Amino acid sequence: MVGGLGWPSSLTAHLEAELRAHFSDAWISGYESLISRMTNHEKDRHVVAAAVHGEAAIIVTFNLRHFRPEHLEPCGRVALHPQSFLIEIFRQEQGLVLTKLEQQAADRDRSLRQLLEILSATVPGFVALVSDTISEK
């Protein structure tokens, strides 16, 4: 098992390979010298340092308690729960988000409704918003 998630190393390696393959331009390195200047929770300072180095304005995390505004505001960053982030993106780009959700469902041999059911465990407000929208169509 690897790290705090307790995932098998094979799953961790697969996830990293997928992230590198699909988000290669978003992979951050060279931030290590900034870690000691971050004031948020010690175990998560590398995340803020990478955000600063990579000029990311938003940190999307379920763990908001380790990314409090008083620690992020001085370096010009905010942390959002994934649900808040998804709702904001949906409000700005409804058609694009629906298309991506449909593609993700199809890639997993699921219907959009099945995918939304899975997502409802972690982002129920986002799922409700999407469900209401597709019910209106």
NORCORJO-V379653 format. One record per backbone hydrogen bond with DSSP energy under -0.5 kcal/mol. NH is the residue of the N-H (numbers start at 1). CO is the residue of the C=O. Records with the same first field share a line. If there is no record, write none. Layout:
NH=CO ; CO
//
This chain:
2=7
6=2 ; 3
7=2
11=8
12=8
13=9
14=10
15=11
16=12
17=13
18=14
19=15
20=16
21=17
22=18
23=19
26=23
27=24
34=31
35=31 ; 32
37=34
38=34 ; 35
41=66
44=41
45=42
47=44
48=44
49=45
50=46
51=47
52=48
53=49
54=50
55=52
56=51
57=55
59=78
60=58
61=59 ; 80
64=62
66=63
67=64
71=68
72=68
73=69
75=72
76=73
77=72
78=57
80=59
85=81
86=82
87=83
88=84
89=85
90=86
91=87
92=88
93=89
97=93
98=94
99=95
100=96
101=97
102=98
103=99
104=100
105=101
106=102
107=103
108=104 ; 105
109=106
110=105
115=111
116=112
117=113
118=114
119=115
120=116
121=118
122=119
123=119
127=123
128=124
129=125
130=126
131=127
132=128
133=129
134=130
135=131
136=132
137=133
//
